[in-house]
């Protein structure tokens, strides 16, 4: 009888969040494929599990797939875990899971923690429609290009960011999403868990006032609602605002644009914030 590949979600910070099925599965499988064996060894030690770990990360996944599939065919049960949370979400594993399905073998997810869902549930912003983009490029231009590309993706936009780039990301969000409400979820489920809320400019002020805020792991959520009124504005309104903004302060440009076009000031103001 062939084995099963279990996709096991693990705690994102607090080890007490390990699920009962996850713990039982990790104890009974024959092998545990982990993104970082040194990191995962701490969790397994906490659970009293020894001598099952093998590494599976972005640099060796392709070379190990065939061997792992062979083991499954031979009856070996394997669990796939990531450093934290649900595997495959901004983590390796897709190629393995795809290969296992293509081999006609069983894949069984064991649900549990996900920093995306945890952040959404505690942020206090809309959750009925959201898009996840993971870690953006570490290169400033590529990251800015991506932010501009998702600017018209309405709903809550979810990003991951690291401690050494969080301030730079907020600076870029201030440029691309200047009027949007943003939540920075920090160190979720850990001792120093925080939900920092405000516009990008307000958040930057918080980080400037307390440099310790830059330490940790971050989920960044951008409330980017679909503005139906703004959508009714046309290219002529955009061109007019862009011209007036080059000559006048923002509020005066919006007031004059409203008088010229007959459109509502609130809609024009929101549009003025969003255009370059």
C-alpha positions as CSV (number, residue, x, y, z in Angstrom):
1,X,0.0,0.0,0.0
2,X,1.4,3.4,-1.0
3,X,2.1,6.1,1.6
4,X,0.5,9.5,2.1
5,X,2.0,13.0,1.8
6,X,0.6,15.0,4.7
7,X,0.7,18.8,4.4
8,X,1.0,19.8,8.1
9,X,0.5,23.4,9.3
10,X,2.7,24.3,12.3
11,X,2.6,27.2,14.8
12,X,3.6,30.6,13.5
13,X,5.1,31.6,16.8
14,X,3.4,30.1,19.9
15,X,4.2,26.4,20.1
16,X,1.0,25.8,22.0
17,X,-0.9,26.5,18.8
18,X,0.0,23.1,17.4
19,X,-3.2,21.2,16.5
20,X,-4.0,17.8,17.8
21,X,-4.1,16.2,14.4
22,X,-0.9,17.9,13.4
23,X,0.9,16.6,16.4
24,X,-0.4,13.1,16.0
25,X,0.5,13.1,12.3
26,X,4.1,14.3,12.9
27,X,4.5,11.5,15.5
28,X,3.3,8.7,13.3
29,X,4.8,9.5,9.9
30,X,8.0,7.9,8.8
31,X,9.7,11.1,7.5
32,X,9.2,14.9,8.0
33,X,10.4,17.1,5.1
34,X,11.2,20.6,6.5
35,X,12.2,23.8,4.9
36,X,14.9,24.4,7.6
37,X,15.7,21.4,9.6
38,X,17.4,23.4,12.4
39,X,14.4,25.6,12.8
40,X,11.9,22.7,12.7
41,X,14.0,20.7,15.1
42,X,12.9,23.0,18.0
43,X,9.3,22.2,17.4
44,X,9.9,18.5,17.0
45,X,12.0,18.5,20.3
46,X,9.0,20.2,22.0
47,X,6.8,17.4,20.7
48,X,9.3,14.6,21.7
49,X,9.9,13.6,18.0
50,X,13.4,12.4,16.9
51,X,15.3,11.2,13.8
52,X,12.7,11.9,11.2
53,X,13.8,15.1,9.6
54,X,15.0,15.7,6.0
55,X,15.5,19.0,4.3
56,X,13.2,20.2,1.5
57,X,13.8,23.8,0.4
58,X,13.9,25.9,-2.7
59,X,17.4,24.9,-3.6
60,X,17.0,21.1,-3.4
61,X,13.3,20.5,-3.9
62,X,13.5,19.6,-7.6
63,X,16.3,17.1,-7.0
64,X,14.5,15.4,-4.1
65,X,11.1,15.0,-5.6
66,X,11.7,11.7,-7.5
67,X,13.2,10.1,-4.4
68,X,10.3,11.2,-2.2
69,X,7.7,10.0,-4.7
70,X,9.5,6.6,-4.8
71,X,9.4,6.4,-1.0
72,X,5.6,7.2,-1.0
73,X,5.1,4.5,-3.7
74,X,7.0,2.1,-1.4
75,X,4.6,2.8,1.5
76,X,6.5,5.6,3.4
77,X,4.3,8.2,5.0
78,X,5.8,11.7,4.7
79,X,4.8,15.0,6.4
80,X,5.7,18.3,4.7
81,X,6.1,21.3,7.0
82,X,7.5,24.8,6.6
83,X,9.3,27.0,9.0
84,X,5.9,28.3,10.3
85,X,2.3,28.2,9.3
86,X,0.8,26.4,6.4
87,X,3.2,24.9,3.8
88,X,3.3,26.2,0.2
89,X,2.1,29.7,1.3
90,X,5.2,31.7,0.3
91,X,7.2,28.5,1.0
92,X,8.5,25.6,-1.0
93,X,6.4,22.5,-1.6
94,X,4.3,23.2,-4.7
95,X,6.5,21.1,-7.0
96,X,6.4,18.1,-4.7
97,X,2.7,18.2,-4.1
98,X,2.1,18.5,-7.9
99,X,4.4,15.5,-8.5
100,X,2.6,13.4,-5.9
101,X,-0.8,14.1,-7.4
102,X,0.5,13.3,-10.9
103,X,1.9,10.0,-9.6
104,X,-1.7,9.1,-8.5
105,X,-0.7,9.2,-4.8
106,X,-2.7,10.7,-1.9
107,X,-2.1,14.2,-0.5
108,X,-3.8,15.0,2.8
109,X,-3.7,18.5,4.3
110,X,-3.7,18.9,8.0
111,X,-5.1,22.4,8.6
112,X,-3.8,24.8,11.2
113,X,-2.2,28.2,11.7
114,X,-1.7,30.7,8.8
115,X,-0.3,34.2,9.4
116,X,-2.5,35.5,6.6
117,X,-5.7,34.4,8.3
118,X,-4.5,35.3,11.7
119,X,-3.7,38.8,10.6
120,X,-7.0,39.2,8.7
121,X,-9.0,38.1,11.7
122,X,-7.4,40.5,14.1
123,X,-6.8,43.6,11.9
124,X,-10.2,45.1,12.0
125,X,-10.5,45.8,8.2
126,X,-12.7,44.1,5.6
127,X,-12.2,40.4,5.0
128,X,-14.9,39.6,2.5
129,X,-12.4,40.1,-0.4
130,X,-8.7,39.9,-0.1
131,X,-5.6,39.2,-2.3
132,X,-2.3,37.8,-1.1
133,X,1.0,38.8,-2.7
134,X,3.6,37.3,-0.2
135,X,7.0,38.9,-0.1
136,X,7.6,41.5,-2.8
137,X,10.9,41.9,-4.5
138,X,13.8,43.2,-2.4
139,X,14.7,45.6,-5.3
140,X,13.1,49.0,-4.8
141,X,12.1,49.5,-8.4
142,X,10.5,46.0,-8.9
143,X,8.7,46.4,-5.6
144,X,7.3,49.8,-6.6
145,X,6.3,48.4,-10.0
146,X,4.4,45.6,-8.2
147,X,2.6,48.0,-5.8
148,X,1.5,50.2,-8.7
149,X,0.3,47.1,-10.6
150,X,-1.9,46.0,-7.7
151,X,-3.2,49.5,-7.0
152,X,-6.5,48.8,-8.7
153,X,-6.9,45.4,-7.2
154,X,-9.8,46.2,-4.8
155,X,-10.3,44.6,-1.4
156,X,-7.8,44.0,1.3
157,X,-4.2,43.5,-0.1
158,X,-2.0,41.3,2.1
159,X,1.8,41.4,2.0
160,X,4.7,39.8,4.0
161,X,7.6,41.9,4.9
162,X,10.9,41.5,6.8
163,X,12.4,43.7,9.6
164,X,15.1,45.3,7.4
165,X,12.6,46.4,4.7
166,X,9.4,47.3,6.6
167,X,10.2,51.0,6.7
168,X,11.1,51.2,3.1
169,X,7.9,49.4,2.2
170,X,5.8,51.9,4.2
171,X,7.6,54.8,2.4
172,X,6.6,53.3,-0.9
173,X,3.0,52.6,0.3
174,X,2.8,56.3,1.3
175,X,3.5,57.1,-2.3
176,X,1.2,54.6,-4.0
177,X,-1.6,54.2,-1.4
178,X,-1.4,57.6,0.4
179,X,-4.9,57.8,1.7
180,X,-5.5,54.1,2.5
181,X,-5.9,52.6,5.9
182,X,-3.1,50.1,6.6
183,X,-2.6,47.6,9.4
184,X,0.9,46.2,10.2
185,X,0.5,43.0,12.1
186,X,3.7,42.3,14.0
187,X,5.0,39.2,15.7
188,X,1.7,37.4,15.5
189,X,0.9,34.9,18.4
190,X,4.2,35.9,20.1
191,X,4.9,37.8,23.3
192,X,5.2,41.2,21.4
193,X,2.2,40.8,19.1
194,X,1.0,44.2,17.9
195,X,-1.6,45.5,15.4
196,X,-0.4,48.9,14.2
197,X,-3.0,50.9,12.4
198,X,-3.2,54.1,10.3
199,X,-2.1,55.6,7.0
200,X,1.4,54.9,5.7
201,X,2.5,58.3,6.9
202,X,1.1,57.7,10.4
203,X,2.7,54.3,10.6
204,X,6.1,55.7,9.5
205,X,5.8,58.2,12.3
206,X,5.2,55.3,14.8
207,X,8.3,53.5,13.5
208,X,10.4,56.6,13.7
209,X,9.3,57.2,17.3
210,X,10.1,53.6,18.4
211,X,12.9,51.9,16.4
212,X,12.1,48.6,18.3
213,X,8.9,48.3,16.1
214,X,11.1,47.5,13.1
215,X,12.2,44.2,14.7
216,X,10.2,41.0,14.0
217,X,8.1,39.6,11.2
218,X,5.3,41.5,9.6
219,X,2.0,41.0,7.7
220,X,0.9,44.2,6.0
221,X,-2.7,44.7,5.2
222,X,-3.9,47.5,2.9
223,X,-7.6,48.4,2.9
224,X,-8.2,49.2,-0.8
225,X,-11.9,49.5,-1.3
226,X,-13.6,49.8,-4.6
227,X,-14.7,53.5,-4.8
228,X,-17.7,53.4,-7.1
229,X,-18.0,57.2,-7.2
230,X,-14.3,57.6,-8.2
231,X,-14.8,55.0,-10.9
232,X,-17.4,57.2,-12.5
233,X,-14.8,59.8,-13.1
234,X,-13.2,59.7,-16.6
235,X,-9.9,60.3,-18.2
236,X,-10.6,64.0,-18.7
237,X,-11.0,64.3,-14.9
238,X,-7.6,62.5,-14.4
239,X,-5.9,64.8,-16.9
240,X,-7.4,67.9,-15.4
241,X,-6.3,66.9,-11.8
242,X,-2.9,65.9,-13.0
243,X,-2.4,69.3,-14.6
244,X,-3.8,71.3,-11.7
245,X,-1.7,69.3,-9.2
246,X,1.5,70.5,-10.9
247,X,0.5,74.2,-10.3
248,X,-1.6,74.2,-7.1
249,X,-1.7,72.6,-3.6
250,X,-3.8,69.5,-3.5
251,X,-6.9,71.0,-1.9
252,X,-7.0,74.0,-4.2
253,X,-6.5,71.7,-7.3
254,X,-9.4,69.6,-6.2
255,X,-11.6,72.6,-5.5
256,X,-10.9,74.1,-8.9
257,X,-11.4,70.7,-10.7
258,X,-14.8,70.4,-9.0
259,X,-15.8,73.8,-10.2
260,X,-14.7,73.1,-13.8
261,X,-16.1,69.6,-14.1
262,X,-19.1,69.8,-11.8
263,X,-18.0,66.5,-10.1
264,X,-18.1,66.0,-6.4
265,X,-15.1,67.2,-4.4
266,X,-14.8,64.0,-2.3
267,X,-14.5,61.8,-5.4
268,X,-12.1,64.1,-7.0
269,X,-10.0,64.3,-3.9
270,X,-9.8,60.5,-3.7
271,X,-8.8,60.4,-7.3
272,X,-6.2,63.1,-6.8
273,X,-4.6,61.0,-4.1
274,X,-4.4,57.9,-6.3
275,X,-3.0,59.4,-9.5
276,X,0.7,60.1,-10.1
